[in-house]
Amino acid sequence: SAERMSDQSRAAELLASAKEKELLPERAQRLIWQCYLDLAGLPYTNKAMPNANYMSPTGSAPFLCLRLASQPVIFSEFESLVVFLESQHLGLQPELEPCEKADREAYISLIRTNFMPAEDYQTWVNAKNFNEHSSPAQGLGLAWPLNRAVPLLQRFSHLWNHWDLYHAREQAVLLDFEQACSALSERLGRKESFFGSGLTTLDAVTYGHLEAVVSLSLPSS
């Protein structure tokens, strides 16, 4: 039942990298998870780990460890957690019309295709940010030469898997980000949530990304 799930979720742990090792994309994801869980009223504890990425099944943090019937269940993708919680009648479940559900998914897709590339670009492609922020953060706690080699290998891997972003112009990436912000601002207006029936996943996702961008100071913003 939902009541039993709520009690068991008190054993939930949200594992993320230590703040000093956290990069912009991970910071955004952590804030999304925290915002969603807080808005849904689901209790959990935050746990910072120096090697959270290596502990995650997908190789990326954050991830949630939830104990169900004394058995740990790990959610390393935000979407899978949302689907699970909604199947248990938990989470954010306002009554949305079919057209509103379509709008919600369209705006989340807009964020995914315009916010996330901008965050990745500033983290891995922008040389100043990589050399002065990303590399020192990822090398923290590692002995030389690993503290230099590991961040470089991570950057190479990321750029190899995002070849189009590597060749993109920074102005174009940031313009896409700004246009997505304008579209979200126009949709929200002066309302407290994107939909009149209540807060949805879109509110949590929007908050997480924008709060991460605003609150994290990078050498080259």
C-alpha positions in Angstrom: 0.0 0.0 0.0 1.0 3.7 -0.3 1.2 4.0 3.4 3.5 1.1 3.8 5.6 2.5 0.9 5.8 5.8 2.6 7.1 4.2 5.8 9.7 2.1 3.9 10.8 5.2 1.9 12.2 6.5 5.2 15.1 4.2 4.5 15.7 5.8 1.1 19.1 7.2 0.5 20.0 9.6 -2.3 23.6 9.1 -3.1 25.5 11.8 -5.0 29.1 13.0 -5.4 30.6 15.2 -2.7 29.8 18.8 -3.3 33.4 19.7 -4.1 33.5 17.0 -6.9 30.1 17.7 -8.3 29.9 19.0 -11.9 27.1 21.1 -13.4 25.2 18.3 -15.1 25.2 16.1 -11.9 24.3 19.1 -9.8 21.2 19.7 -11.9 20.2 16.0 -11.7 20.7 16.0 -7.9 18.5 19.1 -7.5 15.8 17.5 -9.8 15.7 14.3 -7.6 15.6 16.3 -4.4 12.9 18.7 -5.6 10.7 15.8 -6.8 11.0 13.8 -3.6 10.5 17.0 -1.5 7.4 18.0 -3.5 6.0 14.5 -3.3 6.5 14.4 0.5 8.7 11.3 0.3 11.3 11.2 3.1 14.9 10.4 2.3 18.4 11.1 3.4 21.2 12.7 1.4 24.5 10.8 1.3 27.6 12.3 -0.3 30.1 9.8 -1.6 33.5 10.5 -3.2 33.0 7.7 -5.6 29.2 7.9 -6.2 29.6 7.6 -10.0 31.5 4.3 -9.7 28.8 2.9 -7.4 25.9 3.7 -9.7 24.7 0.9 -12.1 24.8 3.5 -15.0 28.1 5.1 -14.0 26.5 8.4 -13.2 25.1 10.0 -10.1 22.9 10.7 -8.3 21.0 7.5 -7.7 18.4 6.4 -5.1 18.7 3.3 -2.9 15.2 2.3 -1.6 14.6 -0.6 0.7 11.5 -2.5 -0.1 10.7 -5.5 2.2 14.3 -5.3 3.4 15.6 -5.6 -0.1 17.5 -2.7 -1.7 16.2 -1.4 -5.0 18.4 1.0 -6.9 17.0 3.7 -9.2 19.8 5.3 -11.3 17.5 7.0 -13.8 15.0 9.7 -12.7 12.4 8.6 -15.2 12.3 5.1 -13.9 11.9 6.3 -10.3 9.0 8.5 -11.4 7.3 5.6 -13.2 7.7 3.4 -10.2 6.4 5.9 -7.7 3.4 6.8 -9.8 2.6 3.1 -10.2 2.5 3.0 -6.4 0.2 6.0 -6.3 2.9 8.1 -4.9 4.8 11.0 -6.3 3.3 14.0 -8.1 0.1 12.9 -9.8 -2.2 15.9 -10.6 -5.2 15.3 -12.8 -4.0 16.3 -16.2 -5.9 16.3 -19.4 -4.4 14.2 -22.3 -3.3 17.5 -24.0 -1.7 18.7 -20.8 0.2 15.4 -20.5 1.5 15.8 -24.0 2.5 19.4 -23.2 4.4 18.2 -20.1 6.4 15.7 -22.1 7.1 18.2 -24.9 8.5 20.7 -22.5 10.6 18.1 -20.7 11.9 17.1 -24.1 12.7 20.7 -24.8 14.7 20.9 -21.6 16.5 17.7 -22.4 17.5 18.8 -25.9 18.4 22.4 -25.0 19.4 22.6 -21.3 21.5 19.5 -21.0 23.8 20.2 -24.1 24.5 23.6 -22.7 25.4 22.2 -19.3 27.6 19.5 -20.9 29.3 22.1 -23.2 30.2 24.4 -20.2 31.5 21.4 -18.3 33.5 19.4 -20.9 34.0 21.5 -24.1 34.7 24.9 -22.7 38.5 24.7 -22.1 38.6 27.3 -19.4 35.8 25.7 -17.4 37.4 22.2 -17.8 40.9 23.3 -16.9 39.9 25.4 -13.9 36.8 23.6 -12.6 35.9 20.2 -14.1 39.4 18.7 -14.1 40.4 19.8 -10.5 37.0 18.6 -9.2 37.2 15.2 -10.8 40.8 14.8 -9.9 40.2 15.6 -6.2 41.5 13.0 -3.9 43.5 11.2 -6.6 47.3 10.9 -6.5 49.4 12.2 -9.4 49.3 11.3 -12.3 45.7 9.9 -11.8 44.4 13.3 -10.8 45.3 14.6 -14.3 44.8 11.4 -16.3 41.3 10.5 -15.0 39.7 13.9 -15.8 41.3 13.9 -19.3 40.0 10.4 -20.0 36.5 11.4 -18.8 36.6 14.4 -21.1 37.8 12.4 -24.1 35.0 9.8 -23.4 32.4 12.4 -23.1 33.4 14.3 -26.2 33.7 11.0 -28.2 30.1 10.2 -27.3 28.9 13.8 -28.0 30.8 14.5 -31.2 28.2 17.0 -32.5 28.5 19.0 -29.3 32.3 19.1 -29.5 32.0 20.8 -33.0 29.1 23.1 -32.0 29.6 26.8 -31.6 29.2 28.0 -28.0 27.0 30.9 -29.1 24.6 28.5 -30.8 24.4 26.2 -27.8 23.7 29.1 -25.5 21.1 30.5 -27.9 19.2 27.3 -27.8 19.4 27.4 -24.0 18.0 31.0 -23.9 15.2 30.2 -26.3 14.2 27.2 -24.2 14.2 29.5 -21.1 11.9 31.9 -23.0 9.5 29.2 -24.0 9.3 27.9 -20.4 8.9 31.4 -19.0 6.0 32.1 -21.5 4.3 28.9 -20.5 4.6 29.5 -16.8 3.8 33.2 -16.8 3.0 34.4 -13.2 1.6 31.0 -12.1 3.2 28.9 -9.3 3.2 25.8 -11.5 3.0 25.0 -15.2 -0.4 23.4 -14.9 -3.3 24.6 -12.8 -4.1 21.2 -11.4 -0.9 21.1 -9.4 2.9 20.5 -9.5 4.2 18.0 -12.0 7.5 16.4 -13.0 8.0 19.4 -15.3 8.2 21.8 -12.3 10.9 19.7 -10.6 12.9 19.2 -13.8 12.8 23.0 -14.6 13.8 24.0 -11.1 16.7 21.5 -10.9 18.3 22.7 -14.1 17.8 26.4 -13.6 18.9 26.3 -9.9 22.0 24.4 -10.9 23.0 27.0 -13.5 22.3 30.0 -11.2 23.9 28.6 -8.1 27.1 27.2 -9.6 29.8 29.8 -10.4 32.0 28.7 -13.3 35.2 30.4 -14.5 33.6 31.0 -17.9 29.8 31.2 -17.6 
